[in-house]
Amino acid sequence: MKYCISVLLLLIIYIHVRAQQLTPAAIEKAAASLEAQQVLTAAGKAELLRFARQEPLKIYEGIPEAALQQITQNVFIADADMIAQVPGRSRIPKALLDSLSTLDKYPWAGHGPEFAEEYYLYDQFPSRYALVNFIVSMAQYYAGEHTQDLSYDNNRSLLVKRLGTLFGPAMQPVFQDSTLSFDVSPDDDTPAAQRARVQAFRPYLQWLYVFRQAGLVHVEDSLPERYYSDGSHIISGITHLRFLQELTNRLSFLDKYPYIKQQQLKVLDTLQLTGVINESAKTRIIAGMKPYALLGAEDIFPYCATAVPIYMATDIRPYDYIPRNDYGRIPDTSLKGFTERIVGRVSRKVLPLQLTDLQVHQQRPAANGLYAYQEQLALSRSAKITSLTMRLNNRLYKETIDEKEFESWIRPENFQFLNHYMEDTGDDRRFFFVSGNSLLRYETAPDTVYLALLNSVQADALVSRYLFPRLAGCYNGSPGDYDYAVYPMEYFSMEERLSRREIDTILARCRTYNIIPGDTVYLPAVVREQNPRNVNDVLAFAAGYFSSRFHFNDLITQTQKALQRVHPAGKTVFRVITEDDMNDTGIWEYTFNGKPYRIAATGEEELFRNDLLVSSINAALNANGTGYTLIPLPDRQDALSAATYGEGVYILAPREAEQMIRFLALNRR
C-alpha cells in the first residue's frame, strides 16, 4: 500500500512538472490578449511569437552582430552575478549556462542548486516566466534609452526606435514613470495611513490582471493581491517597472515550483534518515503540502521530538519589549517570565532542566545620569545594560540581553546559556532557532519560531536552499555585534574556545596569586558567556590587564593606570617626560617616583620595538619594591610569538606569578 501511494505521489509530481510548459495554442492566445489589451502592438505580438518559437527577431535585422554586442543590459544568472545580454534575448543560451556553471571561483562557485533551477527553466521553455520576462526586459531597456540622445550611435538609435513600435498605449505608465514614495515611520504609522497606501498602490496591481487575463499569471495565485491589501507591507517606493520586475521574479518562482518541491521532498527523506522526523511524520507532512507553498518550520517541527514552539501571539508579544530610544527598560517580569516559560517547555519535552536562582541585573548610570558607554549606544544601535543570571541543574550561567532599536530582544543569542549547558554536560547537540524560508516573497511572517535541539548531522540536513538556508544558532554574535561571536563551524567543536573546565582551572591559578578577584561568585559565568578563545581572554578580567598602542606615552600611561588598579593604596607614579614617541636625540625619558629613566635606541629597528621599554619599566618597578612586573602577552593570532610590534596586550601581575602566566599564555590552556 505504501509503495502504491509513493508511486502515485511521484506520478502527480511528474505531471505537475510538465504542466508548466505552455502549448502553442496558449502562447497564441496570450499574445492575442496582450494585443487586445494594448500592451503590445501587432508588431509586438509577432515578435513575442517569434521569441516563443525561437526564431530570429525582426528588431535585430540589419544590425551587425558586433554592434549588438555593444548594446546590452545586465541580467542576473543563478543568483550569482550579472552578465551583459542583448535586450530581448532574455533566454540564457544553454552553452553559456554550461560554461558558467563549471566555473569554480567567485561569484559563480557554490551556486549549483541555482544553476540546476536555470537548467530546469531552460528545459521548460517557453514558460509563463520566459514570455513575461521577454516583454519586461525589452520594456526596461526601452524605458532607459528612449529619451536619450542616441545620435552618436546609429545602431543603438535604430534598435530603440524599433522597440518603441512593439508597445501599445497600455505601456505608457512604464515609460512615463516616476517613483511613488511613501513616508512611513514605524512609530507614527496608523491604520488610516495604511489604508491610504493600499489605495495609492492599487494602480500598480493592474499588471497582475493584465497578464492574468492573458493566461501568463497563475489564476490560483492570489498572494500578491492579499499581500498588498495590507498597508504595513507598503513602505518602500514603487514604479510600474519595478512592480513588473517583481512580477517576473514571482513567475520565476512559480515556474520553478515543481522542481523546488521535488528538492523539498528529497530533503524530507534526509530528515527522516537523520532522525529529525520519522517515517509516519514524513507521510503526514507530504499529505499536508499546499499548492505553490514551500515547507517551513511550522510544517516540520511539530513532528520533531526535540523541538518546542515559541508562539508569536502568546509567547513573544506579551513578553517582548521593543526599546527605541530608551534602553535598559525591559521589565524584569518580562525577562524572567519568558525565560521560565521557554526553559520549562524544553524541560518537559526535550531534556530535563531545573531552572533556579533566576535574577535580573541592571547596570547603574553614573552620577551624571549617563551610562559609561552612552556615546557608543548612540553610534552603534547596541545596548548591553541588562543581564540575567541563573542556575541550570545547579550550574551557574549569565546571559547579557542585547537590546537593539526596532528589534526584539527575544533572539537566539539570548539563549546561549542553553548551548553552554550542553557543552558543559558533554552533550553533542546544540539549540537553534528555526523559522521561515527566504525563497518566499509574499507569504506573511511565520507565527511560530521553533527552539530545536539538533546534532551536527541533523543541522547540516536542515540547511538547504530548499528548506532553511541558514539556522540561527543560540550563540552570541548577532549581526553587527561580534565581540564574543561563535561561528557556525564552531557550534559543535570546542577546539577554538576554552571549555568550562579550562576556564575554571585558569581562574583558580590566577586566584592563587590574587590576579583575578576570588570572591565573585558570578565570575566563572561572566567569563564563560564571552566564549574565551585563549588565556588572554580570561586574563582580560584581571585588574592589571590592558592593551596599548606601540607608543611610548600610551604604554607608560596605561601601565600607571593598571598600577593604580592593582595597588590603589600605593604612592608609586610614572610620569612621562618626553612628549613624543621619541625625541630628536633618539631617547625616551620618564620618571618613576621622581627618579628619572632614559632609554636610548641604538638602531633603526629598535625604534619600533617595545621590549626595551618593558625592560626599563620592570627595572623601575623592581627598584622601587612594588612586587609587580609588566608582562607582554602573546598576540591572539600567534600564541608562540610575543606581541613586540604594533598594538599589544599586557598584564601587570605579582612577580611570583610571571612564570605561571607565561606558561599558560604559551600553551593556550
N, C-alpha and C positions, 0 to 999 in steps of 0.2 A: 504494500500500500504506500509506504513512504517513498519507494522507488517511483511509483506512478505519479505521485504528487510532484516529485523533483523534476521528472521528465516534462510534465505539463507546465511547470513553472518556467523551465528553460525555453520551452516552445513559445510561451506567451512573450517572454523577453525577446526572443529572436524575431517574432512577428513585429513587435514594437520597434525594434531596431530598424527594420527595413521600411517601416511606415513613414520614416522621416523624409525619404527621397520623394520629391514632387514628380508627378506624372506630367507628360507634355500637355495634356488637356488642362491640368490645374495651373500650369505656367501660363498657357494661353489665356485662361480665364483671369488670372491675376493681372496680366499685362493689360487686358481689355478694361478691367475695373479701374486700374490706375489712370488709364487714358480718360475714361468716363468721368473720373473724379478730378480731372485736370491737374493731376500730379505730373504726368508725362504727356508730351505731345505724341502725335503719330510717329514722329522720328524717334522719340524716346522709347516708345513701346517697341518699335522694330529693333532698336539697339539692345533693349533688355532681352528680347527673344534670341538675338544673335549670341549674347553672352551666355544664356542658358544652354544654347546648343553648341557652345564653344567654337563659334565661327568668328572670323576676323571682324572687328568693329569698324563701322564706316567712319567714325570720327578720326581714325588714325590714317585714313587713305591719303597718300601724297606727302605724308610727313616722314622723313627718313628715320630709320630706327635709331641711328646715332643721336638724332635730335631728341627723340622720345626719351632716351636715357638721361637727358638733361632736364626733362620735365617730370618731376617725381613728387610724391608726397610720402610722409613717413607712415609705415604700417607696423603694428606690433605683431610679433610671431611668438607663439608658445609662451606668452607672459614673460619672455626673457629680455627682449630688446627690440628696437625698431630697425627696419630696413627701408631703403628708398624704393618705392614702387610706382610704376606709371599709373596715373589716375585711370580708374575704370578697369584696370587689370587686377581686380580685387581677389581673384582666386590665386593663391600662392602656388607656383609651379611645383610639381612633385620633385623634380630634380633639385630645386632649391631647398625643399624640406629635407631631402636626403642628405644634402651637403651640410646643412646647418645642424641637423640632429646628431651628426657624427663628431662635431667639434667638442673637444674635451676641456675647453678653457672658458673662463668667464667672458661674456654673460650667458653663454649657451649651456655650460656644464650644469648638470643636475636638474635638467628640465625634461627628463624622459617622459613622465606622465603627460605633460602639456603637449609634447610633440605627438604622443600617441593620440591625443584628442584631435590635433590638427589633421593627422592622417585619417582619423575617423570621419571628420567633416569632409575631407577631400573625397573619400570613397562614397559619401552620401550626396555629392553634388549632382544636380542643383537642389539645394535645400532652401527653406524659408530664409535662413540667415544669409546665405550666399546672395540671394536676389535683393533683399533689402539692403545689405551692406554694399552691393554694387551701386545702388541708387544713392545711398548716403555718402559714400566715398567720393563719387563724382560731384555731388552737390557741395560737399565740403571743399573740394578743390576749386570749384567754380566760385563759391562764396568768397574765398580768399583772394581770387585773381581778377574777377570781372570788373572791379573798379580801379585796377592798377593801370599805369601807363606801360603797355607792352610793345611800344613801337620799336624798341631795341631788339625784339626777338619775334620774327615773323611766324615761326613755327608755333611758339607759345601763344601768340595772339590768335592764330588760326584755330588752335585747339580750343581755346577759351570761347571763341565765337561759336564753334560747333557745339560745345557743351551747353551753351545758352539756348540752343534750339531744341534741346531734349526735354526741357522742363516747362510745365504749364503754369497757369496763374496761381494754382494752389501752393506752389513752392515759393511764392514771393515772400512770405514771412521769414523764410530761411535766409533769403538773400538781402533782405532789408532789416536784418535783425539787430537788436541791441540788447544788452544783458538786463534782465529784470532782477534787481537786487532786493533782498529782504533784510530789514534791520531787526534782528532778533536778539533779545537778551534773556538768558535763562532766568534771571532774577525778576524781570518785569513782564514776561510773556503771560498772556491771558487767553481764555477760550475764545473771546471775541476776535482777538488778533489772529488766532489760529484759523478761525473760520474765514477771515478776510484773506489770509494767504491761500486757503483752499480755492476760493473764488478766483484769485489772481492767477493761480496756477492752471486753472481749468482749460484755457485755450491750448496749452501745450499737450494736453491729453488727446487732442484731435487726431494726432498721428496714430494713436492706438486704433481708433475707429477707422481711419483711412486704410491702414494696412490689414486690419481685421476683416473689413469688407472685401478686400482683395484676396483674402484667404492666406495671407502671409503672416498674420499674428494669430496664435492659437486661440480659438473661441473659448476654450475652457480655462484659459489663463486670465483670471480677473485680479490677480495680486497687485499689478501696478495701480489700477484704479482704487483699490482698497487702501493701498499704502498712502497714496496722495490725497485720500479723503480725510486724513489725519494731519492737521496743520503742524503738529510738532515735528513731522518729518520734513517740512518745507522750511529750511533755514538757510540755504545757500543760493547764490544767484543761478539763473537759468536762462538759456536761449533755446530757440527751436532746434538749432543744430545740435546743441548739447543733449537735448532730450532724444533726438533721433539716434545719436551715438549710444545713449543709454539703452535705447530700444534694441539696437543691433547687438549689444552685449547680452541683453536678456534672451534674444533669439538664439545667440550662440550657445548659451547655457541650455536652453530648451532643446535645441537640435542635437546637442551632445548628451542630453539627459539619459537616453538608453544605454550609452556606453558608460557613463558615470555610474548609473545604477548597477550595471554589471560589476564594476570595480568595487562598489559598496558590498555587494554580495560576496565577493572574494574576501574582503576584509572581515565580514561576519564569520566566514569559515576560519580565518586566522584567530579571531577572538574566541571561537569555540575551542580550537586546538590549544590555545594558551591558557584556557580556564577562566577567561573574563566572564563568559556566559556558557551555559550548557546547551545541548542539542535541542531540548524542548524550548528553551528561551529563544534560540535562533529561529525555530519554526514559527513561533508566535510573533517575533519581530518582522519576519518576512510577510506574514499574513496581514500585518497592520501597516505595511508600506503604502503611502498615499501617492497618487499620480503627481508627477513633477515636483516632488518634495524629497529632500535628502534626509537621510537618517541623522539624528542628533543625539545628544546626551539623554534627552527625555525618552527616546525610543529604546535605548540600550541599557542604561544604568538602573532602571527599576528591576532588571533581571540579574544584576550583579550582586553577589553576596557580600562584597567588600566595599560597597559604596552607600553613602547616605545622602539624602536630598537636603538642599538648603533652599527653601521656597522664598521667592521674592516677596509675595504678599504677606506671609505670616512670620517669616524668619528675619528678612533683611529690612524691609521698610519700618516695622515697628521699633527696631533696634538701631537703625542707621541714623547717622547724623552727618550732614554734609557741610563742613565749615567752608566759608567762602573767604572772609577776611578776618575771622576771629578764631584763632587756633587754641587748642587746649580746652575746648568746651564740650567735648563728647561726654555726656552724662555717665557717671560711674555705673549707674544701674544698667545702661545700655551695654557697656563693655562687659560687665560681669554677667548679665543676663544672657547675652548672645553666646558668650564663651561657654557658659554652663550648659546651655541648651544643645549646642552642637557637639560638645565633648560627650554629653550624656547620650546623644543619639549614636555616636560612634561606639560608645561603650556597650550599648545594648545590642548592636547588630554586628559590629566588625571585630573589636577586641576589647577585653575588659580594661577600663581605665577608671581609677578613683581620683577625682579632682578635688583637692583640698587646698586650704590656705590661699584662696584666690584674692588678690589685693590689687587695687588701682593706685598708681603713684603719679603725682604731678610735679613737674619742675616748678620751682618758685621764681618769680621775676625778681630782678634786683631792686634796690631801694628806689630807683628812678621809674619803676614800673615796667621796665623792658626786660625781655629775656636776653640771655648772653649772646644769642645769635639772631636777634631781631632783624638786623640788616640782611642776613642771609635768607631769612624767611621771605622777605620782600623780593629777593632776587631769584630764588630757586623753586618757589611753589612747594617747598617741602618743610614740614614741621614735625619735630620729634620731641614733644613736650610730655606726652602721656605714655605710660608703660604699665604692663601687667606683670605680676609675679604669681607663681602658683606651684603646686606640687602635683605631679602625676605619678601615682603609685609610689608616693613618698620621695620622688626625685624632683629637685628644685629647678624651675625654669623661669626665664624672663622673656618678655615679648614687648618690644617698643612698637607703639602704634604710630605709623607714619601717616599723618593727615595731609591730604592734598586738595587743593581747590578743585571743585567740580567733580570730585571723585569720591567713591565710597571708601570708608576705612575697612570695610569688610572685603578683604582681598587675600589671596593665597599667602602673601608674605607674612601676614599677621597670624598664620597658623604654623609657623616654622617650628614651634615648640613640639608639635606632634612628630615631625620628622627627626628632631633631635632625640626625642624619646625612642623612636625606632632604632636610631643609631646606637644609643646607649644600651639598649637591650640586645643588640646583636641581630636584630631582625633585618632581613634583606629587602623589605618592602618599603615604599615611600608613599606619602599622601600627595594627591594632586587635586586641583580644582578643574572640573571639566564642564564645558558648556559650548553651545553654538558651533557653527561651521561657516567659515569665511567665503565659501563658494556661493552662498545665497545672497540675493540682493534686496528683495522687498519683504522678506519674512520678518516678522516682529522679533524682538529680542526674546530669548527663552525665559520662561517664568521660573525655571529651576536650574540651580547650579548643583553639581554633584561633587562631594568630597569622597574621592576614591582612593583606596589603598591598593597599590599595584606593585608587582615585582618588575624588574627591568625588562623582561621579555614581554610582559603584558603592556607596559608603557610603550615599547617600540611598536607593538602590533597596533596600538590605537593611533599612533602618529602617522597620518596619511593625508594626502591631498583630498582623499575621498571620504574622510571621516573627521579627524581633528588635526589640522596642520601643525598645531602646537599644543602641548599640555603645559598648564601653568603649575609648576611645582611649588609646594609650600615651603619656600625658602626665601630669605632676604635677597634683595637685588631687583627691586621693581624698576621699570624704565626710568632712566634719568637719575637713579639713586643706586650706585654700585659700590658703596663703601664696603659692605660686607657680603658682596654677592657670592652666591653659589651657582655655578653654571650647570646646564643640563648634563654635560658629560661627567659632572662630579656628584650628581644626585645619589648614585648607588656606589660611589667609590670614595673612600676616606683618604686616598693617597695624597691629595693636595691639601687636606685640612687635618688639624690636630683632633684626636679623639678626646672624649671626656676624661678618660684615664690619664692621657698625656697632659692635659691641661691641669688636672689635679696634682700630678707629680711636679710640674714646673712651679705651680703656686706654692706647694709645700716646701720646695727647696728655697724659693725666694723668701718665704716667711721665716725660714731658719735664720736668715741674715737681715730680717726686717726690711727687705727691699720693697715688698708689697704688703699692705696692711693685713694683719692676721685676724682682725675682729669683725670683718664684714661678711655676714652670713650669705649675702646675695652675690658676692664677687664671682664665685665659680659660674653661676648662671649668667652674670653680666658678660664675662669673658666668652662663655660658650655661645651666647647669642650672636656674637660678632664673627663667628666662624674663623678663628685664627688659623693662619696657614703655617706659621713658624713661631719660634721663640720670641722674635721681635714683637709680634702681635700681642703676646701675653705680657712682655715687659713694658708695653705701652701703658699699662695700668700702674706702673711704678711711679712714685713721685719724682724720681731722678731721671726719668726718660724724656728725651726731647729730640727734635730734629733741627738742623741748622744748615743754612747755605754755606758753601765754601766762601767765607767772608770773615775776615779777622774780627771785625766788630761784632758780627752776629754770633759767632761761636763764643766769644768772651761774654757777651750779654746773656745768651741762653744758658751758659754754664752758671752765671751768677744767679739767674732765676731758679735754676734747679737746686743750687746750693741753699737758697733761702727756703725751698720747699722741704728738702730732706733734713735741714739743720736750721730751723727757723729761729732758734734761740741764740745762734752764733752771731758773732760780730764780723765775720770774715767778709771782705768786699773786694771784688775785682773792679778795676776802673781802667777804661781804655784811654791811652794817651794819644796814639796815632789815630787820626780821624779817618784816613783812607785805608784800603786793604793793606797797603804797604807804602811807606813814604819814599821820597825820591832817592834815599840812600839805600833802599832795599832792606829796611829794618822795621819789624813790628815792635811796638812798645806798649806795655800796660803795667799797672801796679796791682799788687795783692796785699791787702792790709798795710798799704803805704809803701811797701818795698817794690822797687822798680824791677821789671823783667824786660829783656830785649832778645829778639830772635833775628838773626841775620841769615838771609838766603844766599848761598854761595854759587848758585847756578840758575839758569832759566827754568829747569824742571821744578826746582824747589819752590818757585813762586806759586805753583798750582798744587802744592801738597799741604795737607793739614796735619800730618803726623808730627812735624816739628813743633807745631803749636800745641798739639795734645800733650806731647812730652814735656813741654815747658809748663803747661797748666798743671800737670801731675806733679812736677817738681815743686811748684809753688804750693799745691795742696799738701804735699808731704812735709815740706819745710815748716809749714805752719801748724802741723799736727791735727789736721781736720779729720783724719781717719777715712777720707773718701778718695776715690780715684775715678778719672774720666775714661770710659771705655767706648771706643768706636765699635758699633755693631756691624756685622756683615750685612751687605745690602740684600734686599729681598729677592733679587734676580739670581744672585750667585752666592750661596751660603758659604763658599770657601774663599771668597776674596773680600778683604776689608774695604769699607767704604772710605777710601782715601782721596777720592776725586768728586767734584761736584757737591750736590747736597747729600748729607749723610745723617744717620740716626745714631744717638749716643745714649749712654746711661751713666749717671753719677751714682756710684754704689759704694758700699763699705769695701775697703781694700781687701779684706779677707774673703770677699765674695767674688773677686775678679776671676779666679781660676774656674770656679763653678759656672759663671756666666759665659766665659769664653768657650767652655766645653759644651754647654747647652746650645749656644749660638752656632757653633761649627757643626754640631751633629743634628741640628734642626729640632730634635725632640727634647 
